[in-house]
Amino acid sequence: MRAALGFSTQWPPRQAVSEAWEGIRRAWGENDAGAPSAVFAVATAAWGASALAEMAEAVRTEGWGHPVGVGASVEGVRVGGQWLANQPALALLALEGVEAHSLSADEVPGRERSVALEWAAELPAQGSGPGDLMITVVDGLRVAGEPLLEGMAEHLPGLATIGFGATEPPGGPALVWSENEILESGCAGLFLRTSGSPRIEVVHKGQVLCDPIPITRSRGSWVYGLGGRPALEVLAQHQSPESRHSEPLWVGLLEPNSPRGTAPESLVIRNVAGTDPATASFCVPGPFRTGMNLVFFKPAAPSSSRLETGSTVTAAGAGSGPEVCTVCLTNWAGEDASSAAAPVDRERIGVAPWLGVSAAYQWARSSGQLGPPLLHTHSSVMASLKT
């Protein structure tokens, strides 16, 4: 298996696609007869809706061979050490020597849980294995993420997966495509079967401040009790008086008795959306329930441009071979989009193709895990393919 990354900011869209494919050809050698098995395409929403649609149709026809193709509009892309957003940019990640299948679903709202059942029937009959990875993209505004992930837990158990919500461009809805078919309010999946074991990593840029505390009383998005004490009192305990209005404090949610404790892949980071002194409670976006555990989390300063290496965990079952490529999904690009700074150390990237995608939310699950993929809004997830 091998991978190559093609990139372009040229206009018009078909010229950008041609240039990106030419970069892949150069990376693999002018006289190499091998054709890609799959291509994962991401293009910034700054292209606009009509240009993105033209680009989706061109990705497969401008290449060579008959690769499986899946793509989406995104907030920003990172190649060559730089985040690019608010301007047209296209990146193609091509893979050769891998079994690939494209999956799609149109008009998904209201039937998110059943999508995984439909897809499970289309995948190889032997089921998911340690070398399998699913990359999923969804219409970020119209497709509900939580029920989709619950469906994956039920019908695609144990399958390593990463995914994200596509970004809405000016003049149209978020663009998701499979092969060259534009999906309306839909989602698409790129299933890859490899000989190695994909490494899934979750990275939170910041610091956990305490051991897990059980949520003892809650209603909806409001936390009233933590460890039997008023929730707001416990929150104040982890904030200095002078920083309560100047430095944000987030929370990390995790299931009770999590086997990985506060390891990054077990945590979902959420911001504190509001407080109510009258009831000594605070509000946290996203679903949770009494009995879950919570930790307080201090996010890194916005000027920080590197991953905290102490917060990076390699999931169980990681392959030992060299990396072929890495796909990173994040929402950190905004602070670095105008400069060459990137939220990943160059030493971590190495020489293998590395594609960064900025989107509103991401999810990840390692191979063999039976629960639903965790939905992240303040973190990065990475999948590295290995030989």
C-alpha beads as a LAMMPS data file, in Angstrom:
LAMMPS data file: protein, C-alpha beads

387 atoms
386 bonds

1 atom types
1 bond types

-500.0 500.0 xlo xhi
-500.0 500.0 ylo yhi
-500.0 500.0 zlo zhi

Masses

1 110.0

Atoms # bond

1 1 1 0.000 0.000 0.000
2 1 1 1.133 3.547 -0.728
3 1 1 -0.329 7.024 -0.575
4 1 1 0.216 10.412 -2.209
5 1 1 -1.230 13.847 -1.605
6 1 1 -2.117 16.278 -4.396
7 1 1 -3.000 19.911 -3.762
8 1 1 -4.051 23.026 -5.663
9 1 1 -5.418 26.541 -5.232
10 1 1 -5.781 27.123 -8.973
11 1 1 -8.935 28.429 -10.647
12 1 1 -11.180 27.222 -12.311
13 1 1 -12.128 24.041 -10.461
14 1 1 -11.153 21.615 -13.227
15 1 1 -7.710 23.158 -13.424
16 1 1 -7.328 22.699 -9.671
17 1 1 -8.334 19.037 -9.955
18 1 1 -5.876 18.467 -12.809
19 1 1 -3.032 20.088 -10.884
20 1 1 -3.783 18.048 -7.765
21 1 1 -3.776 14.798 -9.756
22 1 1 -0.526 15.831 -11.441
23 1 1 1.053 16.191 -8.019
24 1 1 0.035 12.620 -7.201
25 1 1 1.513 11.370 -10.482
26 1 1 4.801 13.110 -9.727
27 1 1 4.888 11.649 -6.223
28 1 1 4.464 8.131 -7.582
29 1 1 6.759 8.544 -10.572
30 1 1 6.045 9.528 -14.159
31 1 1 6.521 5.978 -15.502
32 1 1 4.659 4.142 -12.766
33 1 1 1.780 2.171 -14.276
34 1 1 -0.041 1.651 -10.966
35 1 1 -3.403 3.351 -10.596
36 1 1 -4.961 4.546 -7.313
37 1 1 -7.557 2.349 -5.625
38 1 1 -9.254 5.169 -3.726
39 1 1 -9.224 8.942 -3.456
40 1 1 -10.422 11.055 -0.548
41 1 1 -11.100 14.646 -1.662
42 1 1 -11.640 17.738 0.483
43 1 1 -12.160 21.270 -0.821
44 1 1 -12.687 24.476 1.122
45 1 1 -16.179 25.931 1.202
46 1 1 -14.658 29.169 -0.121
47 1 1 -14.968 27.701 -3.626
48 1 1 -18.727 28.278 -3.479
49 1 1 -21.480 25.772 -4.170
50 1 1 -21.429 25.680 -7.991
51 1 1 -17.643 25.371 -8.204
52 1 1 -17.639 22.581 -5.631
53 1 1 -20.234 20.657 -7.624
54 1 1 -18.093 20.962 -10.760
55 1 1 -15.080 19.815 -8.777
56 1 1 -16.878 16.739 -7.450
57 1 1 -17.672 15.618 -10.989
58 1 1 -14.080 16.175 -12.098
59 1 1 -12.163 14.377 -9.325
60 1 1 -12.570 10.874 -10.747
61 1 1 -12.669 11.767 -14.449
62 1 1 -9.471 13.855 -14.275
63 1 1 -7.534 11.055 -12.568
64 1 1 -6.561 7.682 -13.961
65 1 1 -7.833 4.179 -13.420
66 1 1 -11.162 3.814 -11.654
67 1 1 -10.574 4.804 -8.036
68 1 1 -13.321 4.785 -5.459
69 1 1 -13.993 8.442 -4.660
70 1 1 -15.528 10.210 -1.642
71 1 1 -15.343 13.917 -0.832
72 1 1 -16.754 16.906 1.006
73 1 1 -16.626 20.660 1.467
74 1 1 -14.649 21.693 4.562
75 1 1 -13.744 24.820 6.490
76 1 1 -10.016 24.523 5.847
77 1 1 -7.313 22.122 4.708
78 1 1 -3.737 21.684 5.821
79 1 1 -0.976 20.577 3.476
80 1 1 2.680 21.478 3.325
81 1 1 2.742 22.764 6.888
82 1 1 0.056 25.418 6.390
83 1 1 -3.648 25.729 7.057
84 1 1 -5.636 27.283 4.220
85 1 1 -9.149 28.610 4.826
86 1 1 -11.209 31.492 3.472
87 1 1 -9.736 30.829 0.028
88 1 1 -10.165 28.107 -2.603
89 1 1 -8.041 25.066 -1.819
90 1 1 -8.334 21.434 -2.870
91 1 1 -6.535 18.375 -1.516
92 1 1 -6.670 14.812 -2.866
93 1 1 -5.364 11.889 -0.843
94 1 1 -4.862 8.917 -3.186
95 1 1 -4.297 5.342 -2.011
96 1 1 -3.016 2.409 -4.041
97 1 1 -2.931 -1.260 -3.122
98 1 1 -5.879 -1.140 -0.734
99 1 1 -9.351 -2.659 -0.979
100 1 1 -11.825 0.228 -1.044
101 1 1 -15.613 0.568 -1.098
102 1 1 -17.725 3.714 -1.306
103 1 1 -20.965 4.001 0.623
104 1 1 -23.622 6.687 0.424
105 1 1 -27.031 7.702 1.709
106 1 1 -29.282 10.447 0.363
107 1 1 -31.997 12.404 2.207
108 1 1 -30.809 11.119 5.568
109 1 1 -32.595 13.385 8.128
110 1 1 -34.957 11.303 10.231
111 1 1 -33.350 7.970 9.406
112 1 1 -29.798 8.435 10.675
113 1 1 -29.823 5.266 12.813
114 1 1 -30.718 3.070 9.831
115 1 1 -27.871 4.265 7.592
116 1 1 -25.325 1.983 9.258
117 1 1 -27.662 -0.997 8.761
118 1 1 -27.824 -0.253 5.026
119 1 1 -24.062 0.145 4.830
120 1 1 -23.351 -3.038 6.801
121 1 1 -25.177 -5.002 4.096
122 1 1 -22.873 -3.530 1.427
123 1 1 -19.546 -4.225 3.146
124 1 1 -17.403 -7.365 2.628
125 1 1 -19.188 -10.411 3.999
126 1 1 -16.438 -11.359 6.466
127 1 1 -17.177 -8.308 8.601
128 1 1 -14.776 -5.724 9.986
129 1 1 -11.197 -6.674 10.810
130 1 1 -8.199 -5.038 12.535
131 1 1 -6.986 -3.537 9.244
132 1 1 -10.306 -1.869 8.367
133 1 1 -11.047 1.849 8.560
134 1 1 -14.144 3.867 7.676
135 1 1 -13.885 7.581 6.866
136 1 1 -17.353 9.138 6.960
137 1 1 -18.515 12.623 5.935
138 1 1 -21.994 14.028 6.584
139 1 1 -23.962 17.165 5.823
140 1 1 -22.950 18.987 8.983
141 1 1 -26.163 21.011 9.373
142 1 1 -28.878 18.625 8.219
143 1 1 -27.738 15.209 9.402
144 1 1 -27.917 14.516 13.151
145 1 1 -24.592 13.151 14.322
146 1 1 -25.587 11.376 17.557
147 1 1 -28.181 8.948 16.111
148 1 1 -25.868 8.235 13.174
149 1 1 -23.112 7.219 15.598
150 1 1 -25.541 5.165 17.674
151 1 1 -26.450 3.296 14.498
152 1 1 -22.766 2.584 13.880
153 1 1 -22.454 1.114 17.363
154 1 1 -25.401 -1.187 16.668
155 1 1 -24.734 -2.269 13.087
156 1 1 -20.982 -1.692 12.576
157 1 1 -19.566 -2.725 15.958
158 1 1 -15.815 -2.740 16.355
159 1 1 -15.083 -0.959 13.075
160 1 1 -12.366 1.695 13.372
161 1 1 -13.832 4.958 12.128
162 1 1 -13.256 8.672 11.900
163 1 1 -15.621 11.259 10.434
164 1 1 -16.739 14.861 10.362
165 1 1 -19.492 17.272 9.441
166 1 1 -19.024 18.975 6.073
167 1 1 -19.044 22.781 5.928
168 1 1 -21.741 24.807 4.189
169 1 1 -20.363 26.996 1.352
170 1 1 -21.788 30.354 0.211
171 1 1 -24.701 29.832 -2.152
172 1 1 -25.626 26.276 -1.240
173 1 1 -25.736 23.414 1.271
174 1 1 -22.738 21.496 2.555
175 1 1 -21.398 19.333 -0.250
176 1 1 -20.916 15.588 0.218
177 1 1 -20.245 13.267 -2.687
178 1 1 -19.631 9.586 -3.330
179 1 1 -18.000 8.630 -6.627
180 1 1 -19.200 11.718 -8.539
181 1 1 -22.768 11.767 -7.205
182 1 1 -23.732 14.832 -5.171
183 1 1 -25.755 13.814 -2.099
184 1 1 -28.627 15.954 -0.852
185 1 1 -28.721 16.170 2.971
186 1 1 -26.692 12.989 2.939
187 1 1 -23.575 11.215 4.063
188 1 1 -20.841 9.158 2.439
189 1 1 -18.339 6.599 3.648
190 1 1 -14.960 5.434 2.363
191 1 1 -14.309 1.909 3.644
192 1 1 -10.672 0.811 3.474
193 1 1 -9.351 -2.710 4.087
194 1 1 -5.600 -2.753 4.655
195 1 1 -2.968 -5.259 5.709
196 1 1 -1.888 -3.132 8.680
197 1 1 -3.786 -1.800 11.683
198 1 1 -4.921 1.838 11.529
199 1 1 -3.831 3.908 14.505
200 1 1 -6.593 6.146 15.877
201 1 1 -5.563 9.037 18.110
202 1 1 -7.569 11.676 19.951
203 1 1 -5.845 14.868 21.044
204 1 1 -7.175 17.545 23.410
205 1 1 -5.180 20.760 23.469
206 1 1 -5.066 21.565 27.157
207 1 1 -4.834 20.040 30.632
208 1 1 -7.096 17.870 32.792
209 1 1 -7.320 19.478 36.239
210 1 1 -8.816 16.756 38.445
211 1 1 -9.772 13.125 38.830
212 1 1 -13.199 12.070 37.488
213 1 1 -16.148 13.336 39.557
214 1 1 -19.543 11.598 39.288
215 1 1 -22.513 13.667 38.121
216 1 1 -24.974 13.050 40.946
217 1 1 -27.825 15.300 39.791
218 1 1 -28.653 16.687 36.356
219 1 1 -31.525 17.597 34.077
220 1 1 -31.199 18.130 30.338
221 1 1 -27.999 20.079 29.760
222 1 1 -27.746 21.335 33.348
223 1 1 -25.494 19.845 36.013
224 1 1 -26.798 20.413 39.549
225 1 1 -24.702 18.026 41.620
226 1 1 -21.127 16.741 41.425
227 1 1 -19.993 14.124 43.902
228 1 1 -22.929 15.040 46.111
229 1 1 -22.001 18.730 46.252
230 1 1 -23.536 21.725 44.441
231 1 1 -22.111 21.725 40.921
232 1 1 -21.295 25.443 40.813
233 1 1 -19.370 25.148 44.064
234 1 1 -17.176 22.409 42.604
235 1 1 -16.679 24.430 39.417
236 1 1 -15.525 27.467 41.420
237 1 1 -13.040 25.286 43.271
238 1 1 -11.112 24.786 40.015
239 1 1 -11.128 28.451 38.982
240 1 1 -9.046 31.193 40.520
241 1 1 -11.107 34.324 41.287
242 1 1 -9.055 36.497 38.938
243 1 1 -9.421 34.101 35.992
244 1 1 -13.151 33.358 36.126
245 1 1 -13.983 35.881 33.418
246 1 1 -10.695 35.885 31.473
247 1 1 -9.783 32.191 31.155
248 1 1 -12.328 29.613 30.010
249 1 1 -12.800 26.376 31.894
250 1 1 -14.231 23.421 30.003
251 1 1 -15.420 20.017 31.130
252 1 1 -14.565 16.539 29.936
253 1 1 -17.379 13.983 29.953
254 1 1 -16.721 10.255 30.186
255 1 1 -18.658 7.108 30.921
256 1 1 -18.521 5.748 34.478
257 1 1 -15.852 3.100 35.027
258 1 1 -14.212 3.938 31.721
259 1 1 -11.456 1.353 31.169
260 1 1 -9.108 4.079 29.931
261 1 1 -9.881 6.547 32.731
262 1 1 -9.134 10.087 31.566
263 1 1 -7.160 8.955 28.514
264 1 1 -7.877 11.306 25.576
265 1 1 -9.892 8.807 23.548
266 1 1 -12.306 8.376 26.491
267 1 1 -13.048 12.087 26.954
268 1 1 -15.473 14.386 25.164
269 1 1 -14.574 18.031 25.820
270 1 1 -17.391 20.588 26.100
271 1 1 -17.462 24.250 27.092
272 1 1 -19.462 25.593 30.031
273 1 1 -22.329 27.399 28.283
274 1 1 -23.826 29.151 31.300
275 1 1 -24.281 29.204 35.066
276 1 1 -27.262 29.668 37.380
277 1 1 -26.264 30.886 40.870
278 1 1 -29.845 30.447 42.099
279 1 1 -29.639 26.670 41.624
280 1 1 -25.825 26.380 41.931
281 1 1 -25.703 24.711 38.506
282 1 1 -23.979 25.089 35.164
283 1 1 -24.912 24.209 31.596
284 1 1 -22.934 21.950 29.262
285 1 1 -23.940 21.554 25.570
286 1 1 -24.590 18.053 24.392
287 1 1 -26.337 15.053 25.898
288 1 1 -25.170 13.551 29.170
289 1 1 -26.847 11.909 32.137
290 1 1 -26.636 11.433 35.864
291 1 1 -24.074 8.747 36.655
292 1 1 -21.544 9.846 34.061
293 1 1 -18.214 11.222 35.229
294 1 1 -16.835 14.691 34.638
295 1 1 -13.411 16.322 34.813
296 1 1 -12.552 19.985 34.547
297 1 1 -10.295 20.900 31.656
298 1 1 -8.195 23.996 31.006
299 1 1 -7.809 24.655 27.257
300 1 1 -4.460 25.757 25.912
301 1 1 -3.982 29.420 25.070
302 1 1 -5.127 30.351 21.512
303 1 1 -1.576 31.285 20.558
304 1 1 -0.402 27.733 21.126
305 1 1 0.339 26.015 17.815
306 1 1 1.424 22.554 18.859
307 1 1 -0.177 19.446 20.236
308 1 1 0.454 18.715 23.879
309 1 1 2.369 15.472 23.495
310 1 1 1.298 14.371 26.966
311 1 1 -2.308 14.412 25.760
312 1 1 -1.734 12.105 22.801
313 1 1 -2.561 8.446 23.268
314 1 1 -2.120 5.621 20.795
315 1 1 -5.168 3.400 20.916
316 1 1 -4.946 -0.315 21.578
317 1 1 -4.311 -2.460 18.534
318 1 1 -2.081 0.029 16.744
319 1 1 0.054 -1.443 13.994
320 1 1 3.819 -1.511 14.320
321 1 1 4.701 -0.861 10.677
322 1 1 5.688 2.494 9.205
323 1 1 3.015 5.081 8.516
324 1 1 1.687 5.280 4.968
325 1 1 -0.424 8.405 5.549
326 1 1 -2.344 10.291 8.221
327 1 1 -5.707 12.063 8.106
328 1 1 -6.294 14.606 10.880
329 1 1 -9.744 16.079 11.586
330 1 1 -9.817 19.167 13.771
331 1 1 -11.532 22.469 14.482
332 1 1 -8.317 24.250 15.484
333 1 1 -7.476 25.656 12.075
334 1 1 -9.012 29.081 12.583
335 1 1 -6.270 30.362 14.843
336 1 1 -3.524 29.199 12.478
337 1 1 -5.175 29.598 9.066
338 1 1 -3.438 32.873 8.210
339 1 1 0.069 31.694 8.998
340 1 1 2.384 28.793 8.342
341 1 1 2.050 27.695 11.971
342 1 1 0.283 24.368 12.399
343 1 1 -1.157 22.601 15.454
344 1 1 1.040 19.555 14.923
345 1 1 4.772 19.168 15.391
346 1 1 6.704 18.503 12.192
347 1 1 8.368 15.564 13.952
348 1 1 4.972 13.883 14.228
349 1 1 4.256 14.252 10.522
350 1 1 7.475 12.751 9.161
351 1 1 7.673 12.105 5.434
352 1 1 4.364 10.259 4.952
353 1 1 1.501 12.259 3.382
354 1 1 -0.401 14.162 6.072
355 1 1 -3.803 15.726 5.358
356 1 1 -5.476 18.072 7.816
357 1 1 -9.193 18.873 7.651
358 1 1 -10.932 21.584 9.664
359 1 1 -14.629 21.052 10.411
360 1 1 -17.169 21.941 13.088
361 1 1 -17.156 18.498 14.708
362 1 1 -15.387 15.173 14.386
363 1 1 -15.726 11.630 15.714
364 1 1 -13.499 8.628 16.236
365 1 1 -13.541 5.033 17.433
366 1 1 -10.658 2.563 17.571
367 1 1 -10.807 -0.947 16.155
368 1 1 -12.549 -3.430 18.431
369 1 1 -14.438 -0.862 20.507
370 1 1 -18.134 -1.727 20.697
371 1 1 -19.640 1.584 21.824
372 1 1 -20.545 4.433 19.478
373 1 1 -17.784 6.682 18.130
374 1 1 -17.348 9.718 20.376
375 1 1 -18.418 13.076 18.953
376 1 1 -15.799 15.804 19.483
377 1 1 -16.138 19.572 19.124
378 1 1 -12.965 20.879 20.833
379 1 1 -10.443 18.226 19.878
380 1 1 -8.576 16.590 17.025
381 1 1 -8.813 13.004 15.839
382 1 1 -6.237 11.318 13.641
383 1 1 -6.144 8.075 11.694
384 1 1 -2.790 6.788 10.448
385 1 1 -2.669 3.974 7.918
386 1 1 0.271 1.653 8.393
387 1 1 1.873 -1.140 6.400

Bonds

1 1 1 2
2 1 2 3
3 1 3 4
4 1 4 5
5 1 5 6
6 1 6 7
7 1 7 8
8 1 8 9
9 1 9 10
10 1 10 11
11 1 11 12
12 1 12 13
13 1 13 14
14 1 14 15
15 1 15 16
16 1 16 17
17 1 17 18
18 1 18 19
19 1 19 20
20 1 20 21
21 1 21 22
22 1 22 23
23 1 23 24
24 1 24 25
25 1 25 26
26 1 26 27
27 1 27 28
28 1 28 29
29 1 29 30
30 1 30 31
31 1 31 32
32 1 32 33
33 1 33 34
34 1 34 35
35 1 35 36
36 1 36 37
37 1 37 38
38 1 38 39
39 1 39 40
40 1 40 41
41 1 41 42
42 1 42 43
43 1 43 44
44 1 44 45
45 1 45 46
46 1 46 47
47 1 47 48
48 1 48 49
49 1 49 50
50 1 50 51
51 1 51 52
52 1 52 53
53 1 53 54
54 1 54 55
55 1 55 56
56 1 56 57
57 1 57 58
58 1 58 59
59 1 59 60
60 1 60 61
61 1 61 62
62 1 62 63
63 1 63 64
64 1 64 65
65 1 65 66
66 1 66 67
67 1 67 68
68 1 68 69
69 1 69 70
70 1 70 71
71 1 71 72
72 1 72 73
73 1 73 74
74 1 74 75
75 1 75 76
76 1 76 77
77 1 77 78
78 1 78 79
79 1 79 80
80 1 80 81
81 1 81 82
82 1 82 83
83 1 83 84
84 1 84 85
85 1 85 86
86 1 86 87
87 1 87 88
88 1 88 89
89 1 89 90
90 1 90 91
91 1 91 92
92 1 92 93
93 1 93 94
94 1 94 95
95 1 95 96
96 1 96 97
97 1 97 98
98 1 98 99
99 1 99 100
100 1 100 101
101 1 101 102
102 1 102 103
103 1 103 104
104 1 104 105
105 1 105 106
106 1 106 107
107 1 107 108
108 1 108 109
109 1 109 110
110 1 110 111
111 1 111 112
112 1 112 113
113 1 113 114
114 1 114 115
115 1 115 116
116 1 116 117
117 1 117 118
118 1 118 119
119 1 119 120
120 1 120 121
121 1 121 122
122 1 122 123
123 1 123 124
124 1 124 125
125 1 125 126
126 1 126 127
127 1 127 128
128 1 128 129
129 1 129 130
130 1 130 131
131 1 131 132
132 1 132 133
133 1 133 134
134 1 134 135
135 1 135 136
136 1 136 137
137 1 137 138
138 1 138 139
139 1 139 140
140 1 140 141
141 1 141 142
142 1 142 143
143 1 143 144
144 1 144 145
145 1 145 146
146 1 146 147
147 1 147 148
148 1 148 149
149 1 149 150
150 1 150 151
151 1 151 152
152 1 152 153
153 1 153 154
154 1 154 155
155 1 155 156
156 1 156 157
157 1 157 158
158 1 158 159
159 1 159 160
160 1 160 161
161 1 161 162
162 1 162 163
163 1 163 164
164 1 164 165
165 1 165 166
166 1 166 167
167 1 167 168
168 1 168 169
169 1 169 170
170 1 170 171
171 1 171 172
172 1 172 173
173 1 173 174
174 1 174 175
175 1 175 176
176 1 176 177
177 1 177 178
178 1 178 179
179 1 179 180
180 1 180 181
181 1 181 182
182 1 182 183
183 1 183 184
184 1 184 185
185 1 185 186
186 1 186 187
187 1 187 188
188 1 188 189
189 1 189 190
190 1 190 191
191 1 191 192
192 1 192 193
193 1 193 194
194 1 194 195
195 1 195 196
196 1 196 197
197 1 197 198
198 1 198 199
199 1 199 200
200 1 200 201
201 1 201 202
202 1 202 203
203 1 203 204
204 1 204 205
205 1 205 206
206 1 206 207
207 1 207 208
208 1 208 209
209 1 209 210
210 1 210 211
211 1 211 212
212 1 212 213
213 1 213 214
214 1 214 215
215 1 215 216
216 1 216 217
217 1 217 218
218 1 218 219
219 1 219 220
220 1 220 221
221 1 221 222
222 1 222 223
223 1 223 224
224 1 224 225
225 1 225 226
226 1 226 227
227 1 227 228
228 1 228 229
229 1 229 230
230 1 230 231
231 1 231 232
232 1 232 233
233 1 233 234
234 1 234 235
235 1 235 236
236 1 236 237
237 1 237 238
238 1 238 239
239 1 239 240
240 1 240 241
241 1 241 242
242 1 242 243
243 1 243 244
244 1 244 245
245 1 245 246
246 1 246 247
247 1 247 248
248 1 248 249
249 1 249 250
250 1 250 251
251 1 251 252
252 1 252 253
253 1 253 254
254 1 254 255
255 1 255 256
256 1 256 257
257 1 257 258
258 1 258 259
259 1 259 260
260 1 260 261
261 1 261 262
262 1 262 263
263 1 263 264
264 1 264 265
265 1 265 266
266 1 266 267
267 1 267 268
268 1 268 269
269 1 269 270
270 1 270 271
271 1 271 272
272 1 272 273
273 1 273 274
274 1 274 275
275 1 275 276
276 1 276 277
277 1 277 278
278 1 278 279
279 1 279 280
280 1 280 281
281 1 281 282
282 1 282 283
283 1 283 284
284 1 284 285
285 1 285 286
286 1 286 287
287 1 287 288
288 1 288 289
289 1 289 290
290 1 290 291
291 1 291 292
292 1 292 293
293 1 293 294
294 1 294 295
295 1 295 296
296 1 296 297
297 1 297 298
298 1 298 299
299 1 299 300
300 1 300 301
301 1 301 302
302 1 302 303
303 1 303 304
304 1 304 305
305 1 305 306
306 1 306 307
307 1 307 308
308 1 308 309
309 1 309 310
310 1 310 311
311 1 311 312
312 1 312 313
313 1 313 314
314 1 314 315
315 1 315 316
316 1 316 317
317 1 317 318
318 1 318 319
319 1 319 320
320 1 320 321
321 1 321 322
322 1 322 323
323 1 323 324
324 1 324 325
325 1 325 326
326 1 326 327
327 1 327 328
328 1 328 329
329 1 329 330
330 1 330 331
331 1 331 332
332 1 332 333
333 1 333 334
334 1 334 335
335 1 335 336
336 1 336 337
337 1 337 338
338 1 338 339
339 1 339 340
340 1 340 341
341 1 341 342
342 1 342 343
343 1 343 344
344 1 344 345
345 1 345 346
346 1 346 347
347 1 347 348
348 1 348 349
349 1 349 350
350 1 350 351
351 1 351 352
352 1 352 353
353 1 353 354
354 1 354 355
355 1 355 356
356 1 356 357
357 1 357 358
358 1 358 359
359 1 359 360
360 1 360 361
361 1 361 362
362 1 362 363
363 1 363 364
364 1 364 365
365 1 365 366
366 1 366 367
367 1 367 368
368 1 368 369
369 1 369 370
370 1 370 371
371 1 371 372
372 1 372 373
373 1 373 374
374 1 374 375
375 1 375 376
376 1 376 377
377 1 377 378
378 1 378 379
379 1 379 380
380 1 380 381
381 1 381 382
382 1 382 383
383 1 383 384
384 1 384 385
385 1 385 386
386 1 386 387
